[in-house]
Amino acid sequence: MAQMFEMMMLICFGISWPLNIVKSLRSHTAKGKSLLFEICIVTGYCFGLAGKFISGNVTYVAVFYVLDILMVSTDLILTCRNRKLDHLAKVKFGEIDSLGTSKPIGI
């Protein structure tokens, strides 16, 4: 029964990631996204999966950990891509130079 509840928790957490991935693909911006948050989520899932292996209690629930890790990792990669696109857009529109330093206002 405990495995069923753990699986349901992972499914509930996992439902939001496909939506986040679609949003990241469509928006082409990383505004409102936190790399640290996504790294913490992936790390937490990895610890949970490691706990399954260390305890010797590897069941079908491990599949949901792997799926969630893959989805969050995909969104993490898209966030990095979108941060680069945000940087390139700022360079293109003259808000910053190619090194990432702000241009003085009024010049």
N, C-alpha and C positions, 0 to 999 in steps of 0.2 A: 504493500500500500504506500509506503514511503517513497518508493521509486516512481509511482504514479504521480504523486504530488510534486516531486522534483521535476519530472517530465513536464507537467502542466506549467510550473514556474518558468521553465526554459522556453516553452512554447509561447507563453504570454510575453516574456521579454523579447523573444525572437520575432513576434508579429510586427513590431515597429521597425525593424531593420530594413525589410524590403521597401517600405514606404520612404525611409530615409535615403536609401540608395537611389530610388527614382527621383526624389527631390534633388539630390546631389547631381545626378545626371542632367536634369532639366535646367537647374538654376545656373550652372557654370560659375558659381561663387561659393566661397567658404565663409561668407558673412554669417555669423550666428553659430558657427561650428567650433568645437574645441577639440584640438588634437589630444590634449592631455586627458580629457574626458573619455575619448574613444580608446586611447591607450590603456587607461585604467579598466575599462570594460573588458577589453581583450585579455588583459592580465588576470582579471578576476575569473573569467571563463577558463583560462589556462590553469589557474590554481584549482578550480573546481574539478576539471578533467584530471589533473595530476592526483588530486585526492581520491578519485575513483580508482586509478591505477595503483596507488600506494596502499589503499585499503583492500585491494584485491576484489573490489565490488564492481567490476566492469560489466555493465548490463547494456541493454538497448538505449538507456538514457544517455550514454556517452555519445551516441550519434547526434543528439540534440545539442550537446556541448559543441561538437565539431561544426555543425551547421551554423550555430550562433557565432562561433569564432570566425568562420568563413565570411558570414554576412557583415560582421562588424569590421573585419579586415578589408573587405571590399569598400565599405564606406570610408574607412580610414585612407585608403589609396585615393579614392575620389576626392576626399577633402584636401589631400596634398596636391593633387592635380588642380583643383579649383583655387587653392591658394596661389599656385603659380600663375593661373589665368588672371587672378585678381591683380597680382604684381605686374604682369604684362599689360593689363588694361591701364593701370596707373602710369606706367612708362609711356604708353601710347598717347594718353591724353595729357601728358606733361605734368602730372601731379608729383612725380618723383623722377629722378634720373635712373639710369640703368643699374646703378650700384645700390639703389634703394634709399638714397638720401632725399629728403624733401627739398624742393626748390623754394627759394625765398619768395614771399608774397610780394606782388607788385613789380616784379622784375620781368 
